Amino acid sequence: MKAQKFISSQRKLKALKRHITLALVSLGSLIFMAQAYSEQVEVTGKARIVNDDFDKAREDAISQALNYASLKAGVNFNSEQKIEQGRLTQDSFSMQRMGVADNIVLVSESVSHNILTVVLALELSDQESNTQCQKQGLKAAIMLPQATIADRAQLRYGQLAKFEQAVSQKLGNVINAQSNYSFMRIHADEKLDQANTLTNFKGYRIPSWLGEITDSQYLLQPEILDISLQEGSSSYMGFVSEPDIRQFSFKLTLYHGISGEVVWSKSFSDAAVWEFAPQEIVSPASHQFWNSAYGQSMLQLFQESSLALDDELSCRPLLGQIIARQGERIIINLGRKNGVRTGDKFQIILQQNIPDRFNSMRTIATESQTNVTIDQVSEDTATAALVGIDAADNIQLQDIALKL
C-alpha cells in the first residue's frame, strides 16, 4: 500500500516539478540583472513521513531546502501550494532580496527509515553586492573550543560520553566543508574556564588572548542548551506507541579576536526521534549516532548555523594584525588559508589600547595612509616591506592590516 501511494505521489510530483520550473524560468526572465553572476547550488531538505502522507513530507522537505538556499545565496523564497483530491489547484512561487533563481531542478528524492529526502539544484543569479558588503575574498580564522552544556544530567540518556567534544568537532567539520567566509581552528578538547564571565571575558579579554596565540580573528563558543528526552506514550493495550523524541538546542556566540566583544549570537533548535533503547550506551563519535534520525537532525542544524554565520561575516571586513616586525619587514597573521595572495595590497591601521574607568583596556584605531604590498605568503601568515614609507616608524606590533 505504501509503495502504491509513493508511486502515485511521484506522478503528481512530475507535474508539480514542471510547473515550478516554468514559473521560475518566467520569473527570472522578467527581472533585469545589472552586472550579475550565476551560481549553481545544491540544497537538501528532509522531512518525516507521517501517516503515509508523502505529499506533505515532500512539501516540508522542499520548504526546508529552499530555506537553506535562502540563507546560502541571500534569496528569500515564498511558496504557496494547494492540493485538492490529489490535484494541484493553486501554486504561487516568488522571491525577494537580491537573488533570482533562473531554474530549479529536483535532482533526487529518496525515502529511508520513514524520512523523505529531496535534493534541489538551483541556478542563482546574485546582483552586484552593495558598497558596504563588497566581498574581500578572504576567510576568517575562527577558534572553536569545546562546547559547554547547560545541564549535564541530560547526558545520562544514552550515557553520551564526550558529547561536548563531539559537538565541537562535527560543527567545525561542517563549517570547514561549506563556509565561504571562515574556517575553524578546532580545539574540541580545550574547554574555556568561564566560571567568572565578567572577569574573564571583560577584564582579561580571553577571546583576544586566545585569538593572539592561535592566530585567529574570532572565537566561536558553542553552548548546548537542551538535549532533554520526551518519552513516547502507548495507546490502550499497547497496540500503537509513539517514539521517544529528543530535543537539541544550542547557541553560538562569536567574539572578536581584537576587541574581545560579542559581535554575533544566535540559537538553533530542533527535535527528532531518539531511536536507541532506554539503557543503551551510545557513542557520540560513532557513525551509528550520526546516521540516526537524531544525529541527522543535529547535522542539519549545524549546516543552518554555518550559513547563518556566513551571513553575518559576509559584511564584516576581515582585520589582520601585525604579529612581527624586524627592520622594514612586517608579518601579518593572514595567510594562504585566509585567501591572501602575493601582490595583495593592505592598509595599515594604527591600534592603541587605552584604559577605561575600570582599568580594563579598550581598543581604538587610527586610520593612516600607509599601504603595503604582500610579497611572501605562507599558510597562516603574509610578509610585506615598509620600504619608502614615511610613517613606518609609527607602525608597531598589534597594528591592524585591512585588505584594499
Buried (B, 14 or more C-beta within 10 A) or exposed (E): EEEEBBEEBEEBBEEBBEBBBEBBBEBBEEEEBEEBEEEEBBBBBBBBBEEEBBBBBBBBBBBBBBBBBBBBBBBBBEBEBEBEEEEBEEBEBEBEEBBBBBBBBBEEBEEEEBBBBBBBBBBBBBBEEEEEEEEBBBBBBBBBBBBBBEEEEBBEBBEBEBBBBBBBBBBBBBBBEEBEBBBBBBBBEBBBEEEEEEEBBBBBBBBBBBBBEBBBBBBBBBBBBBBBBEEEEEEEEEEEEEBBBBBBBBBBBBBBBBBBBEBBEBEBEBBBBBBBEEEEEBBBBEEEBBBBBBBBBBBBBBBBBBBBBBBBBBEBEBBBBBBEBEEEBBBBBBBBBBBBEEEBEBBBBBBEEEEEEEEBBBBEBEEBEBEBEBEEBEEBBBBBBBEEBEEBEEBEEBBBBBBE
